[in-house]
Amino acid sequence: MSGERDPGLQPERTRLAWRRTTLSGTVAAVLAVKTALHGGPSPAGIAVCALCCALWLAFLLLAHHRIRTLAATATPPALTPRHATAAVLCAVAMAVCGAVLVV
């Protein structure tokens, strides 16, 4: 048994998953902005919009970095714990912002 691993299409599927997740985050951010500004702009609504947009941008940068890393080599390195933690924190924080806007 060889120590080499054949990644097959997994890097491509992973790139597509990052793209889908980024698209979902984009839709969530746009809906959050729409919800926050629906009744007219308020200081709290604008602050939540700014936070949501900043979180979306951070997640977009993380995803783009990972997509480039996956496309760079045939056997990409594993996602670092720092990047994984940052991506999870961005997603959870955007979910919290959404919950705050709905309630």
DRENLO-905151 format. One line per field, with one value per residue: x, y, z of N, C-alpha, C, O, CB in turn; residue number from 1. Coordinates in Angstrom, 2 decimals, m for minus. Each point is the difference from the previous one (the first is absolute). Last residue first. Glycine has a CB too. Layout:
! residues N
n_X = c(X, ...) $
n_Y = c(Y, ...) $
n_Z = c(Z, ...) $
ca_X = c(X, ...) $
ca_Y = c(Y, ...) $
ca_Z = c(Z, ...) $
c_X = c(X, ...) $
c_Y = c(Y, ...) $
c_Z = c(Z, ...) $
o_X = c(X, ...) $
o_Y = c(Y, ...) $
o_Z = c(Z, ...) $
cb_X = c(X, ...) $
cb_Y = c(Y, ...) $
cb_Z = c(Z, ...) $
num = c(NUM, ...) $
END
This chain:
! residues 103
n_X = c(m35.24, 1.43, 3.69, 1.23, m0.71, 2.47, 3.26, m0.22, 0.25, 3.49, 1.90, m0.76, 1.80, 3.45, 0.64, m0.18, 2.92, 2.67, m0.24, 0.90, 3.31, 1.59, m0.67, 0.55, m2.48, 4.70, 2.34, m1.97, 2.56, m0.43, m0.22, m3.44, m4.65, 0.53, 2.70, m3.08, m3.73, 2.42, 0.93, m4.57, m1.56, 2.99, m1.22, m4.69, 0.44, 2.08, m3.37, m3.43, 2.10, 0.34, m4.56, m1.32, 2.66, m1.73, m4.44, 0.56, 1.66, m3.56, m3.11, 2.03, 0.04, m3.86, m0.95, m5.49, m0.83, 3.48, 4.59, m0.52, m2.70, 2.79, 4.01, m1.84, m1.40, 4.54, 1.92, m3.02, 1.00, 4.76, m0.36, m2.26, 3.48, 3.31, m2.37, m0.24, 4.74, 1.07, m2.81, 2.14, 4.32, m1.57, m1.65, 4.33, 2.41, m2.98, 0.08, 5.15, 4.28, 2.27, 3.83, 4.80, 0.76, m2.31, m0.48) $
n_Y = c(39.30, 1.05, 3.11, m2.85, m3.99, 2.45, 1.46, m4.62, m1.52, 3.46, m1.56, m4.66, 1.35, 2.92, m3.44, m3.46, 2.90, 1.20, m4.77, m1.30, 3.70, m1.38, m4.85, 0.12, m4.07, m3.22, 1.59, m2.48, m3.38, 3.29, 5.79, 3.67, m1.22, m0.97, 4.12, 2.40, m2.27, 0.83, 4.65, 0.20, m2.14, 3.10, 3.71, m1.66, m0.75, 4.57, 1.57, m2.53, 1.67, 4.42, m0.76, m1.73, 3.66, 3.12, m2.24, m0.20, 4.73, 0.95, m2.51, 2.19, 4.35, m1.35, 1.06, m2.18, m4.93, m1.99, 0.96, m4.32, m2.42, 1.98, m0.53, m4.45, m0.75, 1.68, m2.59, m3.82, 0.80, 0.69, m3.73, m2.44, 1.80, m1.03, m4.29, m0.33, 1.62, m2.89, m3.52, 1.20, m0.07, m4.13, m1.62, 1.64, m1.80, m4.21, m1.37, m2.26, 0.79, m4.99, 0.50, m2.79, m3.31, m4.62, m5.02) $
n_Z = c(15.74, m4.67, 1.25, 3.82, m2.86, m3.60, 3.39, 1.81, m4.72, m0.73, 4.36, m1.58, m4.53, 2.15, 3.58, m3.58, m2.85, 4.05, 1.43, m4.71, m0.34, 4.60, m0.86, m6.01, m3.28, m2.05, m5.37, m5.13, m3.16, m3.95, 1.73, m1.31, m0.11, 4.83, 0.58, m3.07, 2.42, 4.26, m1.63, m1.89, 4.23, 2.56, m3.11, 0.13, 4.84, 0.11, m3.32, 2.58, 4.16, m2.26, m1.88, 4.48, 2.11, m3.50, 0.39, 4.89, m0.42, m3.33, 2.98, 3.94, m2.61, m4.42, m5.36, m0.44, m0.55, m3.26, 0.90, 2.47, m3.43, m3.63, 2.87, 1.31, m4.70, m1.21, 3.82, m1.14, m4.81, 1.33, 3.20, m3.67, m3.08, 3.55, 0.61, m4.95, m0.20, 3.88, m2.19, m4.33, 2.46, 2.34, m4.37, m1.93, 4.02, m0.35, m4.62, 1.80, 2.10, 0.42, 4.23, m0.31, 3.42, m2.88, 2.48) $
ca_X = c(m0.70, m1.34, m0.84, m0.26, m0.97, m1.31, m0.48, m0.43, m1.28, m1.01, m0.28, m0.82, m1.32, m0.71, m0.38, m1.12, m1.18, m0.46, m0.62, m1.26, m0.97, m0.26, m0.98, 0.65, m0.40, m1.23, 0.16, 0.01, m0.28, m0.82, 0.73, 1.43, 0.26, m0.45, 0.88, 1.29, m0.22, m0.07, 1.33, 0.81, m0.41, 0.43, 1.46, 0.32, m0.23, 1.02, 1.26, m0.09, 0.11, 1.39, 0.81, m0.33, 0.60, 1.45, 0.33, m0.12, 1.11, 1.21, m0.08, 0.23, 1.40, 0.16, 1.28, 0.78, m0.85, m1.37, m0.33, 0.42, m0.82, m1.37, 0.01, 0.17, m1.29, m0.90, 0.41, m0.36, m1.46, m0.32, 0.33, m1.01, m1.23, 0.19, m0.11, m1.41, m0.72, 0.37, m0.67, m1.40, m0.06, 0.23, m1.24, m1.00, 0.30, m0.30, m0.75, m1.14, m1.10, m0.55, m1.46, m0.55, m0.29, 0.80, m0.85) $
ca_Y = c(0.11, m0.59, 0.79, 1.29, m0.23, m0.28, 1.28, 0.77, m0.60, 0.44, 1.40, 0.06, m0.57, 0.91, 1.18, m0.38, m0.21, 1.30, 0.71, m0.70, 0.36, 1.44, 0.26, 0.24, 1.32, 0.05, m0.25, 1.19, m0.49, m1.21, m1.26, 0.17, 0.00, m1.26, m1.05, 0.13, m0.40, m1.47, m0.53, 0.23, m0.97, m1.34, m0.06, m0.02, m1.36, m0.86, 0.26, m0.59, m1.45, m0.29, 0.17, m1.11, m1.21, 0.12, m0.12, m1.43, m0.71, 0.29, m0.71, m1.42, m0.23, 0.36, m0.23, 1.23, 1.03, m0.05, 1.33, 1.05, m0.05, 0.37, 1.44, 0.68, m0.03, 0.91, 1.37, 0.31, 0.15, 1.23, 1.12, 0.00, 0.51, 1.44, 0.58, m0.03, 0.98, 1.33, 0.18, 0.31, 1.37, 0.91, 0.03, 0.73, 1.44, 0.63, 1.25, m0.08, 0.85, 0.54, m0.02, 1.07, 1.10, 1.20, 1.18) $
ca_Z = c(1.29, m0.10, m0.91, 0.64, 1.08, m0.60, m0.53, 1.15, 0.44, m0.96, 0.27, 1.22, m0.29, m0.90, 0.77, 0.88, m0.85, m0.48, 1.12, 0.28, m1.05, 0.09, 1.08, 1.29, 0.50, 0.80, 1.44, 0.85, 1.35, m0.15, m0.12, m0.26, m1.43, m0.58, 0.50, m0.69, m1.38, m0.03, 0.30, m1.20, m1.02, 0.42, m0.11, m1.42, m0.47, 0.61, m0.69, m1.32, 0.16, 0.36, m1.21, m0.89, 0.56, m0.13, m1.42, m0.31, 0.66, m0.78, m1.27, 0.28, 0.37, 1.41, 0.69, 0.04, 0.59, m0.51, m0.51, 0.93, 1.21, m0.38, m0.27, 1.29, 0.69, m0.72, 0.29, 1.38, 0.05, m0.71, 0.90, 1.06, m0.60, m0.17, 1.33, 0.40, m0.81, 0.51, 1.29, m0.27, m0.55, 1.13, 0.79, m0.78, 0.04, 1.29, m0.18, m0.90, 0.44, m1.23, m0.08, m0.81, 0.90, m0.17, 0.00) $
c_X = c(m0.18, m0.78, m1.43, m0.93, m0.36, m1.07, m1.38, m0.54, m0.56, m1.36, m1.03, m0.37, m0.93, m1.41, m0.75, m0.48, m1.23, m1.26, m0.56, m0.76, m1.36, m1.04, m0.34, m1.06, 0.61, m0.27, m1.35, 0.19, 0.09, m0.36, m0.97, 0.74, 1.50, 0.33, m0.37, 0.97, 1.29, m0.21, 0.00, 1.42, 0.85, m0.33, 0.53, 1.51, 0.34, m0.17, 1.12, 1.31, m0.07, 0.22, 1.48, 0.84, m0.23, 0.70, 1.51, 0.33, m0.03, 1.20, 1.23, m0.02, 0.30, 1.46, m0.04, 1.27, 0.68, m0.87, m1.45, m0.45, 0.33, m0.91, m1.40, m0.02, 0.08, m1.37, m0.92, 0.36, m0.44, m1.50, m0.33, 0.22, m1.13, m1.25, 0.16, m0.20, m1.48, m0.75, 0.33, m0.78, m1.45, m0.03, 0.14, m1.31, m1.02, 0.39, m0.28, m0.66, m1.22, m1.20, m0.42, m1.52, m0.59, m0.43, 0.89) $
c_Y = c(1.41, 0.23, m0.51, 0.84, 1.30, m0.21, m0.17, 1.36, 0.77, m0.57, 0.55, 1.46, 0.11, m0.51, 1.01, 1.22, m0.33, m0.15, 1.35, 0.72, m0.65, 0.44, 1.48, 0.27, 0.19, 1.44, 0.11, m0.36, 1.18, m0.59, m1.17, m1.32, 0.00, m0.09, m1.35, m1.09, 0.08, m0.51, m1.53, m0.55, 0.15, m1.04, m1.37, m0.10, m0.14, m1.44, m0.88, 0.17, m0.72, m1.50, m0.29, 0.07, m1.20, m1.24, 0.05, m0.24, m1.49, m0.71, 0.19, m0.83, m1.48, m0.24, 0.48, m0.23, 1.35, 1.15, 0.10, 1.37, 1.15, 0.05, 0.48, 1.51, 0.69, 0.04, 1.01, 1.44, 0.38, 0.27, 1.34, 1.15, 0.06, 0.64, 1.52, 0.66, 0.04, 1.08, 1.36, 0.22, 0.41, 1.45, 0.97, 0.10, 0.84, 1.48, 0.73, 1.35, m0.07, 0.86, 0.66, m0.10, 1.19, 1.08, 1.24) $
c_Z = c(0.41, 1.29, m0.05, m0.87, 0.69, 1.04, m0.63, m0.45, 1.20, 0.37, m0.98, 0.31, 1.22, m0.27, m0.87, 0.79, 0.85, m0.86, m0.45, 1.12, 0.25, m1.02, 0.14, 1.07, 1.38, 0.44, 0.71, 1.47, 0.97, 1.36, m0.15, m0.23, m0.32, m1.48, m0.60, 0.43, m0.81, m1.43, m0.10, 0.20, m1.26, m1.07, 0.40, m0.21, m1.47, m0.48, 0.55, m0.77, m1.34, 0.18, 0.28, m1.27, m0.91, 0.53, m0.21, m1.46, m0.30, 0.61, m0.85, m1.29, 0.27, 0.36, 1.44, 0.80, 0.03, 0.53, m0.47, m0.46, 0.94, 1.22, m0.35, m0.18, 1.36, 0.68, m0.68, 0.36, 1.41, 0.05, m0.63, 0.99, 1.04, m0.61, m0.06, 1.36, 0.37, m0.78, 0.60, 1.30, m0.25, m0.46, 1.16, 0.76, m0.78, 0.05, 1.32, m0.18, m0.91, 0.36, m1.30, m0.05, m0.74, 0.99, 0.00) $
o_X = c(m0.57, m1.21, m0.94, m0.88, m1.16, m1.12, m0.88, m1.03, m1.21, m1.02, m0.85, m1.14, m1.16, m0.95, m0.97, m1.21, m1.09, m0.93, m1.11, m1.21, m1.04, m0.93, m1.14, m1.07, m0.12, 0.91, m0.95, m0.40, 1.06, m1.08, m1.19, 0.91, 0.38, 0.28, 0.89, 0.74, 0.31, 0.59, 0.92, 0.57, 0.42, 0.83, 0.89, 0.46, 0.56, 0.98, 0.81, 0.48, 0.74, 1.01, 0.68, 0.50, 0.92, 0.94, 0.56, 0.65, 1.03, 0.85, 0.50, 0.81, 1.04, 0.68, m0.48, 0.03, m0.46, m0.68, m0.38, m0.30, m0.90, m0.80, m0.45, m0.63, m0.96, m0.58, m0.37, m0.77, m0.85, m0.43, m0.44, m0.94, m0.75, m0.41, m0.71, m0.95, m0.58, m0.45, m0.88, m0.88, m0.40, m0.57, m0.94, m0.63, m0.36, m0.80, m0.70, 0.67, m1.10, m1.04, 0.60, m0.55, m0.51, m1.17, 0.91) $
o_Y = c(0.26, 0.24, 0.79, 0.69, 0.22, 0.50, 0.84, 0.46, 0.22, 0.68, 0.80, 0.28, 0.37, 0.78, 0.61, 0.23, 0.51, 0.80, 0.38, 0.20, 0.62, 0.74, 0.34, 0.53, m0.87, 0.82, 0.59, m1.08, 0.25, m0.58, 0.11, m0.05, m0.31, m1.09, m0.77, m0.54, m0.90, m1.01, m0.59, m0.59, m0.99, m0.86, m0.54, m0.77, m1.01, m0.67, m0.53, m0.93, m0.95, m0.54, m0.60, m1.02, m0.78, m0.50, m0.82, m1.00, m0.61, m0.51, m0.94, m0.90, m0.50, m0.77, 1.10, m0.83, 0.90, 0.67, 1.02, 0.87, 0.62, 0.92, 1.04, 0.71, 0.64, 1.07, 1.01, 0.68, 0.87, 1.12, 0.92, 0.67, 0.97, 1.08, 0.73, 0.75, 1.09, 0.98, 0.65, 0.86, 1.11, 0.86, 0.71, 1.06, 1.09, 0.80, 1.00, 0.99, 0.38, m0.54, 0.99, m1.10, 0.93, 0.08, 0.11) $
o_Z = c(1.06, m0.05, m0.14, 0.51, 0.36, m0.15, 0.20, 0.50, 0.09, m0.17, 0.39, 0.37, m0.14, 0.04, 0.46, 0.11, m0.25, 0.13, 0.38, m0.08, m0.22, 0.34, 0.34, m0.30, 0.87, 0.08, m0.51, 0.44, 0.58, 0.16, 0.30, m0.83, m1.13, m0.51, m0.37, m0.82, m0.78, m0.38, m0.56, m0.91, m0.59, m0.31, m0.66, m0.85, m0.42, m0.34, m0.76, m0.64, m0.24, m0.44, m0.84, m0.47, m0.24, m0.62, m0.74, m0.33, m0.27, m0.73, m0.62, m0.18, m0.40, m0.68, 0.32, 0.91, 0.71, m0.78, m0.58, 0.83, 0.57, 0.15, 0.47, 0.78, 0.42, 0.17, 0.60, 0.68, 0.18, 0.27, 0.69, 0.42, 0.04, 0.41, 0.69, 0.20, 0.11, 0.58, 0.55, 0.06, 0.32, 0.68, 0.34, 0.02, 0.42, 0.48, 0.01, m0.26, 0.41, 0.38, m0.43, m0.05, 0.63, 0.37, 0.81) $
cb_X = c(1.49, 2.08, 2.96, 3.14, 2.07, 2.27, 3.25, 2.73, 1.96, 2.75, 3.17, 2.26, 2.22, 3.13, 2.96, 2.11, 2.59, 3.30, 2.68, 2.24, 2.93, 3.27, 2.03, 3.11, m2.05, m0.53, 3.31, m1.08, m0.14, 2.17, 3.07, m1.02, m2.53, m2.10, m0.59, m1.10, m2.69, m1.53, m0.47, m1.93, m2.75, m1.17, m0.78, m2.52, m2.36, m0.89, m1.55, m2.96, m1.78, m0.84, m2.32, m2.84, m1.26, m1.14, m2.74, m2.40, m1.04, m1.79, m2.95, m1.85, m1.00, m3.11, 1.65, m2.13, m0.62, 0.91, 2.76, 2.25, 0.76, 1.15, 2.83, 1.96, 0.41, 1.80, 2.74, 1.10, 0.59, 2.41, 2.23, 0.72, 1.45, 2.88, 1.60, 0.63, 2.22, 2.73, 0.95, 1.02, 2.67, 1.95, 0.44, 1.72, 2.78, 1.11, m0.32, m1.02, 2.79, 1.85, m0.82, 2.66, 2.36, 1.50, m2.76) $
cb_Y = c(m2.39, m1.97, m0.29, m0.77, m2.52, m1.51, m0.10, m1.64, m2.49, m0.53, m0.52, m2.37, m1.95, m0.12, m0.96, m2.58, m1.31, 0.04, m1.53, m2.40, m0.38, m0.38, m2.33, 0.39, 0.82, m3.19, 0.29, 2.23, m2.57, 0.13, 0.85, 2.09, 1.51, 1.01, 2.05, 3.01, 1.69, 1.02, 2.56, 2.64, 1.02, 1.52, 2.99, 2.12, 0.73, 2.18, 2.90, 1.38, 1.16, 2.79, 2.31, 0.95, 1.69, 2.99, 1.88, 0.73, 2.33, 2.74, 1.20, 1.19, 2.80, 0.19, m0.88, 2.21, m2.63, m3.14, m0.77, m2.26, m3.12, m1.96, m1.18, m2.67, m2.77, m1.54, m1.79, m3.10, m2.56, m1.46, m2.31, m3.16, m1.91, m1.43, m2.86, m2.86, m1.45, m1.84, m3.14, m2.19, m1.41, m2.62, m3.09, m1.84, m1.67, m3.02, m2.02, m3.35, 1.11, m1.45, m0.92, 1.16, m1.70, m0.65, m1.35) $
cb_Z = c(m0.40, m1.54, m1.19, 0.61, m0.03, m1.77, m0.61, 0.96, m0.91, m1.62, 0.53, 0.53, m1.51, m1.10, 1.02, 0.08, m1.60, m0.08, 1.21, m0.64, m1.41, 0.48, 0.85, m0.86, m2.20, 0.72, 0.41, m2.10, m1.14, m2.37, 1.07, 2.21, 0.81, 2.20, 2.51, 0.65, 0.94, 2.72, 2.07, 0.36, 1.50, 2.70, 1.11, 0.37, 2.14, 2.36, 0.33, 0.63, 2.50, 1.56, 0.01, 1.39, 2.55, 0.83, 0.14, 2.12, 2.09, 0.06, 0.70, 2.47, 1.37, 1.27, m2.51, m1.08, 0.64, 0.61, m0.08, m0.19, m0.80, m2.41, m1.26, 0.08, m1.61, m2.32, m0.36, m0.08, m2.04, m1.77, 0.31, m0.65, m2.27, m0.68, 0.31, m1.52, m1.97, 0.10, m0.17, m2.17, m1.38, 0.46, m0.98, m2.13, m0.19, 0.57, m2.02, 0.94, 0.60, m1.75, 2.95, m1.33, 0.84, m2.79, 0.41) $
num = c(103, 102, 101, 100, 99, 98, 97, 96, 95, 94, 93, 92, 91, 90, 89, 88, 87, 86, 85, 84, 83, 82, 81, 80, 79, 78, 77, 76, 75, 74, 73, 72, 71, 70, 69, 68, 67, 66, 65, 64, 63, 62, 61, 60, 59, 58, 57, 56, 55, 54, 53, 52, 51, 50, 49, 48, 47, 46, 45, 44, 43, 42, 41, 40, 39, 38, 37, 36, 35, 34, 33, 32, 31, 30, 29, 28, 27, 26, 25, 24, 23, 22, 21, 20, 19, 18, 17, 16, 15, 14, 13, 12, 11, 10, 9, 8, 7, 6, 5, 4, 3, 2, 1) $
END
